[in-house]
Amino acid sequence: MKINRHGITLSLISFLIAGAPAFAQDDSSWASPGTASASETSSTAVGAWARAGKAGTALGSASYAHAPFSTSVGMSAYVNPEASNGVAVGSWAKADALNSVALGTGAQATHRYSVALGQQSGTTRENEVYIGYDSGVTNPASPRVPDKTRVLGGVSDGTRDTDAATVGQLNRKADEVYSDVSGRIAAEALKARDHTDTVAAENRENIIRNTVAINRNTRGLLSQRDVLETHEERLNSQQQQINTGSTVAVDSHGYVTRGEGTGERITVQEGLVRTQEMATENRAAVSRNRQVGERNSRAIASQARTLQAHERRMNSQQRQINENHEEMKRAAAQSAALAGLFQPYSVGKFNATAAVGGYSDKQAVAVGMGYRFN
């Protein structure tokens, strides 16, 4: 034993057990029994074949703490030379990575900054605390493939964002959320029902109003149909008048006469043809308007305008009829005047004749000259 200014240092460089010497690197290292080895400064190796590196601690038979500042406790506990600051506690526990910790028989921490906690536990990623275990281990040195889980009990409710939450805490929160959601759903359902009732009432009122309007429109359509039929009858009557008044008869001498049903009937002027076409178009328009009026109640306004147009057309047709009558009377007066002219009675005679003819309130004068050659 030596005493220096830093304190008391125990040196067992030549300590023998079972006839084998233990090995300690310097005065800051300690190894026991004889097969143990503390090969670096500030290291401790206790147990048969225990080995400790720089500032490492190896406690247990065949325990190895090779990495700097590492600790291995338990039979065959092992810290990899590259796993600085690694900790392996438990028989066959193994820390393989930097700053890794393996706690439990056969536990293996093979990822940096990770912790394997419990028998046969093994890490799966860096910066992880893993408590699951491999249920199929047959060789303590084989890699761990965790397939079973453990329950972490006795945990307080988390208070910070990085704290773990307990089942009770989650259940309470779930109950709160359920109560809140249930209340919201009930409120929304009530609002939806009230809205549905309001919309239904509005729809009923709209249906009633629409029914009244449809009935009113139906009555209007029926009334308009009667008016259309009346106008169609008037148009047919006027068409008959046009057919009668727009033609004249021709007698056996080729003169125009007023007689009806005798000789050939011919048109007076080309305008009568247009009048006929207009009458045909009017009948077609009346037919279309009646069909539109029966199909669609909204066409009432359009039908009223169509009726006004028909009225104007009928007035125009009446004027045309009157003009045709006037033209016919003038033609008849002309024919009467022409009939009064005569030819000379003797051969080689020349004569000049004048005749006056009339028809109804129309008069005509015909002047002619004649000469008989033979």
Phi, psi and omega in degrees: 000138179237149176241122176234184187291342180270349180138206183256130178241128180262122180247123179236045184302322186249023181290134185244136171226135180050033175078006181244135182277139170279159182235125174236136187295314181207192185293341180271002181248157181214132179224137179200140358278213191294331182274355180283156181216124173246089194274353181236169181292151176057032181251158181224129178228117181232119179129154181300128180060023174289145180224134179227135176268202185300124178054024180262162179229123179236116182237115178128156181298129180059028177279138183233127173232074187285325187286154178299139174059031181258164181222130174230128182229121178123159181297128179061019172297144191217132173240122182299145179302335180271354186265067179304142180064014180285154180227128175231114183236119180124152179302131181060016173294149187215128175245112188257346188234165182302130176057031178264156183226129175239117183238114179129153180301124178072008179290145180226124175251101187254009180233150183295143176057028182246162182230125172257115190243116177114161181301132178059020178284157178207140180282158180239349181196170180286156177055048184229143168249114187241129181246357176290168185218165179264116184276353185249028183287127175244337180236120182303333183270352182288154179298149181271135173237085186300127178230001179236157182240163175235160177265131176264105185256172178067034183259134177283158177298138179289144179240340180251167181297331183265001179279155175281146178261143179272166178298318179299318179298317179294321179296317179297317179295321178297320178297319178298314180297319180297316179297316181296314181295319179298317178298317179296318180297317180297317179296316180294323178296320178296316178298318180296320179295316178299317179296319179297318178298318180297314180297320180297318178297316178298319179296320178298316178298318179297321179297318179297313180298318180295322178297316178299316180296320179297317178298317179297317179295324179297316178298320178297320179296317179299318178297316179296325179296319177298318179297318179298318179296320177298314179295324179295320177298318179295319179297318178297319178296316179295325178297321177297319178297320179297316180299322181283315186279346184266003178235155176231159180265151178241125181277189184291340179269357180089008179269150178280132178232167178273348185302139181254138178083004179242133177072195183272142177260129181230157179282150181279315182207166185296335181297333178296326177296317178296323177299319178298317179297320178297319179297319178297316178297321180297318179296319178295320179295320178297317179298316180296318180297322179294319178295317179296321180295325179285329182278326192223119181291337182285354183273008183299314181299318179296324179293323178298317178296322179296321178298319178298319178296321178296321179299317179296320179295320179296320177298318178297320179294322178297319177297321179296320178299314180299317179296321178298319178298317179297316180297320180295318180294321178295318179297321179295319178297318178299315180298320179296318179294317179296326179295336180282346178286148179221162181263162178299147183273337184245155179288139180079013180260146177240138177218159174232128182232156175222146180218150179242132177231158179213154176210120182057236181262016182247141177235154179215149178242132178240131179238132181213159177233147181216155177214128183259120181275322183212000000 
